[in-house]
Amino acid sequence: MKVLVKVENLSLKIGDRVILKDVSFEVYDGEIFTILGGSGSGKTTITKCIVGLYRPTAGRVEVFGKDISKLNQIELDQIRRNIGYVFQGAALFDSLKVWENVVFYHLEHGKMKEEELKSLALQCLSMVGLSERELELFPSELSGGMRKRVGIARAIATQPTLIIYDEPTSGLDPITSRLIDELILSLRNRTGSTAIVVSHDLVSAFSISDRILVLREGEVLQVGTKEEILNSHIPFVREFIKKGLGDLQDARRG
């Protein structure tokens, strides 16, 4: 199985604070890999190391076979072009219309005409369940779920190999959260892209993931399939699942 992301003994210290401790895992081509943990456990920090925003204090991060910490800025930008990032709060530009948000990368770096950019934006929006009606709207005119969808549309506008979702269901109601889950699955199946999902939403994690990493205070407790995590013998993992999903037997039947 092809390895797209390889993290080996990753540690990160900022000032006197240890954020990550000896983190190791691999993400395979085409899978949905979820990093699961509580607030402040270091989940998002791992993704920032993957895209090169943080350089490891120790260990290494390989993306598409290249050691991120050894790349110059041009090489790093090339890697990042193949990574779509969906921010927790969507992080849309309030002063730009929906279509401009979706094709922002191309507005900044490309030479496409406005008609071509709008066509691309509409294509991406249609993939996340939005339509031409939203093209000319501003983010303030959208619901939370719609803003999240626009954020996903922006992430896929460069046809990335890897998409990173940072808390994609955070702040959404249960129905909208499940729609976002279905969208993540659909995009993986339709585009063949790989997904890394950062989440503390256990229902989401067990709905969409091929494999799950459980993180606590910057340390990896377990990496495994959904069934392996549900059957974990690690006390913290079992307690974390019980609090998030209820009784383990009910979780297995769900």
Secondary structure by P-SEA (a helix, b strand, c coil): ccccbbbcbbbbbccccccccccccccccccccccccccccaaaaaaaaaacccccccccccccccccccccaaaaaaaaaabbbbcccccccccccaaaaaaccccccccccaaaaaaaaaaaaaaacccccccccccccccaaaaaaaaaaaaacccccbbbbccccccccaaaaaaaaaaaaaaaaaccbbbbbbcccaaaaaacccbbbbbccccccccccaaaaaacccaaaaaaaaaacccaaaaaac
